[in-house]
Amino acid sequence: MSAPLPTYFVSHGSPMLALDPGATGMFWEKLGESVRPDAVLCVSAHWMTTVPAVSRAARPETIHDFYGFPEPLYRLSYHPPGAPALADRVAELLQAAELSPAVDPARGLDHGAWCPLRSIFPKADVPVTQLAIQPRRDSRWHFRLGEALAPLRQENVLILASGGAVHNLRDLDRGDGATPAWAKRFDDWLASAIEAGDREALLD
């Protein structure tokens, strides 16, 4: 049996990264060069539902789920093939874990998915589907989702989670770009807890 694929979490940042990816885009490109999956399951913080939902769209549309940005950003698109068979497999795994999934026949890719994927797989030649998160459920619920989906890593499916370790746009410094002390403290703690494998602290 081949080694399981890694699971990635990326901070997708501002949609402006799609126009000016900079160092972040270069990092994403390196991720794409390091792995060649048969399909991608993208778990984006920008698709929120009450129950786990997976998209079965055969040709997922590009969703521009933001406003107030420069007009060229709304002309960008990303059109990989969809992954209906993967969506069915995801639903099967979640159903087996008694997580009562739903299947959306038409949901496209929001910017939490297509923005990083444009750099990770720029040829748009890897099939992609999306899984929603449930913001009214806690971290243990989402850990259960991850456990249920773990077999996909042995099936050459890349699980790509996209969001932010912290997210408070009202506190964002758009001047010198300095990181707020509270955000750095949390990020440092998060990294150390992950490296130590402290699951209970993370779930708390």
C-alpha positions as CSV (number, residue, x, y, z in Angstrom):
1,M,0.0,0.0,0.0
2,S,1.4,3.4,-0.9
3,A,1.9,6.1,1.7
4,P,-1.2,8.2,2.4
5,L,-1.4,11.7,0.9
6,P,-0.8,14.6,3.3
7,T,-3.7,16.7,4.4
8,Y,-3.1,20.5,4.0
9,F,-4.6,23.5,5.7
10,V,-3.9,26.8,3.9
11,S,-4.8,30.3,4.8
12,H,-6.4,31.7,1.7
13,G,-6.1,35.3,2.9
14,S,-7.7,38.1,0.9
15,P,-9.2,37.4,-2.6
16,M,-6.6,39.8,-3.9
17,L,-4.1,37.0,-3.7
18,A,-5.8,35.7,-6.9
19,L,-4.5,38.9,-8.7
20,D,-1.2,39.3,-6.8
21,P,-0.3,36.0,-5.2
22,G,3.3,37.0,-4.4
23,A,5.2,34.8,-1.9
24,T,1.9,33.0,-0.9
25,G,1.3,32.0,-4.5
26,M,4.9,30.7,-4.8
27,F,4.3,28.6,-1.7
28,W,1.1,27.2,-3.1
29,E,2.8,26.4,-6.4
30,K,5.4,24.3,-4.4
31,L,2.6,22.4,-2.7
32,G,1.2,21.5,-6.1
33,E,4.6,20.3,-7.3
34,S,4.9,18.0,-4.3
35,V,1.7,16.0,-4.8
36,R,-0.3,14.6,-7.7
37,P,-3.7,13.4,-6.5
38,D,-6.5,11.9,-8.5
39,A,-8.9,14.4,-7.0
40,V,-9.1,17.2,-4.4
41,L,-11.7,17.5,-1.6
42,C,-11.6,21.2,-0.6
43,V,-13.0,22.1,2.8
44,S,-13.6,25.8,2.6
45,A,-14.6,28.1,5.5
46,H,-16.8,30.0,3.0
47,W,-19.4,27.2,2.5
48,M,-21.4,26.9,5.7
49,T,-24.3,24.6,6.3
50,T,-26.2,23.0,9.1
51,V,-25.3,19.4,8.1
52,P,-22.2,18.2,6.2
53,A,-22.8,18.9,2.5
54,V,-20.7,17.9,-0.5
55,S,-20.9,19.2,-4.0
56,R,-21.6,16.8,-6.9
57,A,-21.2,19.4,-9.7
58,A,-19.7,17.9,-12.8
59,R,-18.4,21.4,-13.9
60,P,-18.2,23.6,-10.8
61,E,-18.7,27.3,-11.5
62,T,-16.4,29.9,-10.1
63,I,-18.2,31.7,-7.2
64,H,-17.2,35.3,-6.5
65,D,-18.4,35.4,-2.9
66,F,-17.0,38.8,-2.0
67,Y,-17.8,42.5,-2.7
68,G,-16.0,45.8,-2.9
69,F,-12.9,44.5,-4.7
70,P,-11.3,45.7,-8.0
71,E,-13.4,44.7,-11.1
72,P,-10.6,42.5,-12.7
73,L,-11.0,40.1,-9.7
74,Y,-14.5,39.3,-10.8
75,R,-13.3,38.4,-14.3
76,L,-11.1,35.6,-12.9
77,S,-12.3,32.1,-13.1
78,Y,-11.1,28.6,-12.4
79,H,-12.7,25.6,-14.1
80,P,-11.4,22.2,-13.1
81,P,-13.5,19.2,-13.7
82,G,-15.8,18.3,-10.9
83,A,-15.5,15.1,-9.0
84,P,-19.0,13.5,-8.7
85,A,-17.6,10.0,-7.9
86,L,-15.5,11.5,-5.0
87,A,-18.6,13.4,-3.8
88,D,-20.4,10.0,-3.6
89,R,-17.5,8.5,-1.8
90,V,-17.5,11.4,0.7
91,A,-21.2,11.0,1.3
92,E,-20.7,7.2,1.8
93,L,-18.0,7.7,4.4
94,L,-20.0,10.4,6.3
95,Q,-23.1,8.3,6.2
96,A,-21.2,5.3,7.6
97,A,-20.0,7.6,10.5
98,E,-23.7,8.6,11.1
99,L,-23.0,12.2,10.2
100,S,-26.1,12.5,8.0
101,P,-24.6,14.2,4.9
102,A,-26.3,16.1,2.2
103,V,-25.4,16.2,-1.5
104,D,-25.6,19.5,-3.4
105,P,-25.9,18.8,-7.2
106,A,-24.7,22.1,-8.4
107,R,-22.5,24.0,-5.8
108,G,-19.5,25.6,-7.4
109,L,-16.1,26.6,-5.9
110,D,-16.0,29.7,-3.6
111,H,-12.9,31.8,-3.3
112,G,-11.7,29.8,-0.4
113,A,-11.3,26.9,-2.9
114,W,-10.5,28.4,-6.2
115,C,-8.1,31.1,-5.0
116,P,-5.4,28.7,-3.7
117,L,-6.2,26.1,-6.3
118,R,-5.4,28.5,-9.1
119,S,-1.8,28.5,-7.8
120,I,-1.6,24.9,-6.6
121,F,-2.9,23.3,-9.8
122,P,-2.8,26.1,-12.3
123,K,-3.7,23.9,-15.3
124,A,-7.1,23.1,-13.6
125,D,-6.6,19.5,-14.6
126,V,-7.3,17.9,-11.2
127,P,-11.0,17.1,-10.4
128,V,-12.3,19.1,-7.4
129,T,-15.3,18.9,-5.1
130,Q,-16.1,20.9,-2.0
131,L,-17.3,20.0,1.5
132,A,-19.1,22.5,3.7
133,I,-18.3,23.2,7.4
134,Q,-20.9,23.6,10.2
135,P,-20.2,26.8,12.2
136,R,-22.9,25.9,14.8
137,R,-21.0,22.7,15.6
138,D,-17.8,22.5,17.7
139,S,-14.3,21.4,17.0
140,R,-15.0,17.8,18.1
141,W,-17.7,17.6,15.5
142,H,-15.3,18.6,12.8
143,F,-12.6,16.3,14.2
144,R,-15.2,13.5,13.7
145,L,-15.6,14.6,10.1
146,G,-11.9,14.4,9.6
147,E,-11.7,10.9,11.1
148,A,-14.5,9.7,8.8
149,L,-12.7,11.1,5.7
150,A,-9.3,9.8,6.6
151,P,-9.6,6.8,4.3
152,L,-9.5,9.2,1.3
153,R,-5.8,9.8,1.9
154,Q,-5.1,6.1,1.0
155,E,-7.2,6.6,-2.2
156,N,-5.0,9.3,-3.6
157,V,-7.4,12.1,-2.7
158,L,-5.9,15.4,-1.4
159,I,-7.9,16.9,1.4
160,L,-7.3,20.6,1.2
161,A,-8.8,22.7,4.0
162,S,-8.9,26.5,3.5
163,G,-9.6,29.3,5.9
164,G,-7.7,31.2,8.5
165,A,-6.2,30.4,11.9
166,V,-7.6,33.7,13.1
167,H,-10.1,35.9,11.3
168,N,-11.1,39.4,12.5
169,L,-11.4,41.9,9.7
170,R,-12.4,44.7,12.0
171,D,-9.0,44.4,13.7
172,L,-7.0,44.0,10.5
173,D,-4.2,46.6,10.1
174,R,-4.2,47.7,6.5
175,G,-1.4,50.1,7.0
176,D,2.0,48.6,8.0
177,G,0.6,45.1,8.0
178,A,1.8,44.4,11.6
179,T,0.4,41.2,13.1
180,P,-1.7,41.9,16.3
181,A,0.0,40.5,19.4
182,W,-3.1,38.4,20.2
183,A,-3.1,36.8,16.8
184,K,0.6,35.9,17.0
185,R,0.2,34.5,20.5
186,F,-2.6,32.2,19.3
187,D,-0.8,31.2,16.1
188,D,2.3,30.3,18.0
189,W,0.3,28.3,20.5
190,L,-1.6,26.6,17.7
191,A,1.7,25.5,16.0
192,S,3.2,24.2,19.2
193,A,0.1,22.3,20.1
194,I,0.0,20.7,16.7
195,E,3.7,19.8,16.8
196,A,3.2,18.3,20.3
197,G,0.1,16.3,19.1
198,D,-1.9,17.8,22.0
199,R,-5.3,16.8,20.6
200,E,-7.3,17.6,23.7
201,A,-5.9,21.1,23.9
202,L,-6.6,21.7,20.3
203,L,-10.2,20.4,20.6
204,D,-10.7,22.7,23.5
